[in-house]
Amino acid sequence: MAVRYHDVLQGSQEWADLRIGLITASEMRLIMTPKTLKAAADEKARQHLWELLAQRVTCYVEPHFYSDDMLRGHEDEVEARNLYAKHFSQVEQIGFITNDEWGFTLGYSPDGLIEDRTAAIEAKSRRQKYQIQTIVEWHMGSTTPTDFLLQCQTGMLVANLTRVDLISYSGGLPMIPMQVWPDDVIQNAIIEVCGDAEARLMKLHGAYLEALETNPDLIPTERREVQELV
C-alpha cells in the first residue's frame, strides 16, 4: 500500500533515511530503458544495483558532489512550482511516498501534489537548447520527453495518481506544463523490471552474508565522517 510522508523535508536527513536502498522513480532510468521497456544491461545499471545493496547493508548513503546544474535545478524547481501555482493550481509540498503492494518497495519524491492530492507536478530545469526543442516538439504533437517518461510513470504507479503535470522550465524561455497520464503497458513493465532487480539484490545480499560467514580474512573497519562536497 502507498504511504505518504507529508511532514518530511526533501533533502533532509530524515528524507535520505527513508530512501536508503530503495528503487525510486527518479532513478528508474538507471535500471530500465524507456525505448524498449526492458531492464538496462549497461555498467550504470550494474553499479546502481551495487549502490542500492551497499545502502541496505550499511544503512548509509555516501556524500555526493552537487554540480552547478544541480544547484541551478533546485532554484529553478522552486520558481517553476511558484509559477505553476500562480497560473494553474495550488501546490502542496510533500517529502516522500512509498508503496510495497508488489512484494517490494518503490519510492517517489514528487515536486508537489495538486488537485486534492490526486495528481502531482514534476518540475525540470532544462538547458535552453532542450527547452526550445521541447517547445517545438510539443507544438508538433509530441508528449512526454523520453528522459522523464519512466519517472512520471513510476511516480503515478507508486502514489496511485491520476496524472503528473511535467513542467519544463528554462529561465528566459516559456515554461511548459505537459500532462502525463498513466500507461498500463509502461507501468506493468516497471513492475516486472523492478521485481527482477529486487530478486537480484536479494541474491547478491545473500552472497555477501555468506562471504562474511566463511571468510576469516575479512577485517572489520570503522567509517570516518566526511564532509559533503558542495
C-alpha positions in Angstrom: 0.0 0.0 0.0 1.0 3.6 -0.5 2.4 5.5 2.5 2.8 9.3 2.2 5.3 11.3 4.4 3.8 14.8 4.3 6.0 16.3 7.1 9.4 15.2 5.8 11.5 17.9 4.1 13.1 16.8 0.8 16.8 16.8 1.1 16.8 16.4 4.9 18.5 13.5 6.7 15.1 12.0 7.5 14.2 12.1 3.8 17.5 10.5 2.9 17.0 7.8 5.5 13.6 6.9 4.0 15.2 6.4 0.6 18.0 4.1 1.7 18.3 1.1 -0.5 15.1 1.8 -2.4 14.5 1.9 -6.1 13.0 5.3 -6.7 11.1 7.0 -9.5 13.9 9.5 -10.2 16.4 6.6 -10.6 14.3 4.3 -12.7 16.1 5.4 -15.8 19.3 3.7 -14.3 17.8 0.2 -14.3 15.3 0.4 -17.2 15.5 1.6 -20.8 12.5 3.8 -21.8 12.6 2.9 -25.5 12.5 -0.9 -25.0 10.8 -1.0 -21.6 13.4 -3.7 -20.7 16.0 -3.9 -17.9 19.1 -1.9 -18.7 22.2 -4.0 -19.1 24.9 -1.4 -19.1 27.5 -0.5 -16.5 25.4 2.3 -14.9 22.6 -0.3 -14.2 25.0 -2.7 -12.6 26.7 0.0 -10.5 23.3 1.3 -9.3 22.3 -2.1 -8.0 25.6 -2.4 -6.2 24.9 1.0 -4.7 21.4 0.0 -3.5 22.8 -3.2 -2.0 25.6 -1.2 -0.2 23.0 1.2 1.3 20.9 -1.8 2.5 24.0 -3.4 4.1 25.3 -0.2 5.8 22.1 1.9 6.2 24.3 4.7 4.9 24.3 7.0 1.8 27.7 8.3 0.8 28.1 12.0 0.3 28.0 13.2 -3.3 29.0 16.3 -5.2 26.5 19.0 -6.2 27.2 20.3 -9.6 26.3 23.8 -10.8 23.5 22.3 -12.9 22.1 20.6 -9.8 22.2 23.8 -7.7 20.5 25.7 -10.5 18.0 23.0 -10.9 16.9 23.3 -7.3 16.4 27.0 -7.6 14.5 26.6 -10.9 12.3 23.9 -9.3 11.1 26.5 -6.7 10.4 29.1 -9.4 8.6 26.6 -11.6 6.4 25.4 -8.7 5.5 29.0 -7.8 4.6 29.9 -11.4 2.5 26.8 -11.7 0.7 27.6 -8.5 0.1 31.2 -9.8 -1.3 30.1 -13.2 -2.9 26.7 -12.7 -3.4 25.2 -9.2 -2.3 25.3 -5.6 0.6 23.0 -4.9 1.2 21.1 -1.7 4.7 20.1 -1.0 5.4 16.6 0.3 8.5 14.7 1.3 8.3 11.1 0.1 5.8 8.3 -0.9 6.4 4.6 -0.7 4.4 1.6 -2.0 5.0 -2.1 -1.3 2.0 -3.7 -2.9 4.1 -5.8 -5.3 6.1 -7.6 -2.7 8.9 -5.0 -2.8 9.0 -1.2 -2.1 9.3 1.6 -4.6 9.8 5.3 -3.6 8.8 8.6 -5.1 9.5 12.2 -4.2 7.1 14.4 -6.2 7.8 18.1 -6.5 4.3 18.8 -5.3 0.8 17.4 -5.1 -2.2 19.0 -6.7 -6.0 18.5 -7.1 -6.7 17.3 -3.6 -3.5 15.1 -3.7 -4.8 13.0 -6.6 -2.1 14.3 -9.0 1.4 15.7 -8.9 3.9 18.0 -10.6 7.4 17.3 -11.7 9.5 20.4 -12.4 12.5 20.0 -14.6 15.2 22.6 -15.1 16.4 22.5 -18.7 19.2 24.0 -20.7 17.9 26.4 -23.3 18.6 24.1 -26.3 16.5 21.4 -24.7 13.7 23.8 -23.8 13.4 25.1 -27.3 13.5 21.6 -28.7 10.7 20.6 -26.2 8.6 23.6 -27.2 8.8 22.8 -30.9 8.2 19.1 -30.4 5.3 19.7 -28.1 3.8 22.1 -30.6 4.1 19.4 -33.3 2.3 16.8 -31.2 5.0 15.1 -29.1 4.2 14.4 -25.5 6.5 13.3 -22.7 10.2 13.9 -23.2 11.8 10.4 -23.1 14.2 11.5 -20.3 11.3 11.8 -17.8 8.9 9.2 -19.0 9.9 6.5 -16.5 10.0 8.9 -13.6 6.5 10.2 -14.3 5.0 6.7 -14.8 6.7 5.3 -11.7 5.5 8.2 -9.7 1.9 7.7 -10.7 2.3 4.0 -10.0 3.7 4.4 -6.5 1.4 7.2 -5.4 -1.8 6.0 -7.2 -2.1 9.3 -9.1 -4.4 10.2 -11.9 -1.7 12.2 -13.7 1.5 14.1 -13.5 2.0 17.6 -14.8 5.5 17.6 -16.1 6.9 21.2 -16.0 9.7 22.0 -18.4 11.5 25.2 -17.2 14.3 27.3 -18.5 14.8 30.8 -17.3 14.1 33.4 -20.0 12.1 31.0 -22.1 8.4 30.0 -21.9 7.6 27.4 -19.2 5.6 24.3 -20.5 3.3 22.2 -18.3 2.7 18.9 -20.1 0.1 16.4 -18.8 1.3 12.8 -18.4 -1.3 10.1 -17.9 -0.9 6.5 -16.6 0.1 3.9 -19.1 -0.6 0.3 -18.1 1.9 -1.1 -20.6 4.7 1.0 -19.2 3.7 0.6 -15.6 3.5 -3.2 -15.9 7.0 -3.2 -17.4 8.2 -1.1 -14.5 6.8 -3.7 -12.0 8.4 -6.6 -13.9 11.8 -4.9 -14.2 11.8 -3.9 -10.6 10.8 -7.3 -9.4 13.7 -8.9 -11.3 16.0 -6.2 -9.8 14.8 -7.0 -6.3 15.4 -10.7 -6.8 18.9 -10.0 -8.0 19.5 -7.7 -5.0 18.3 -10.4 -2.6 20.6 -13.0 -4.2 23.6 -10.6 -4.0 22.8 -9.8 -0.4 22.8 -13.5 0.4 26.2 -13.9 -1.3 27.6 -11.0 0.7 26.4 -12.5 4.0 27.9 -15.9 3.0 31.2 -14.2 2.3 31.2 -12.7 5.8 30.5 -16.0 7.4 33.0 -18.1 5.5 36.0 -15.7 5.0 38.0 -15.2 8.2 40.4 -12.8 6.5 37.8 -10.1 6.3 38.8 -7.4 8.8 36.1 -5.0 10.3 36.7 -1.3 9.9 35.2 1.9 11.2 33.7 4.6 8.9 35.2 8.1 9.2 32.9 11.0 9.0 33.4 13.1 5.8 32.1 16.5 4.8 29.6 16.6 1.9 31.1 18.2 -1.2 29.1 21.2 -2.4 
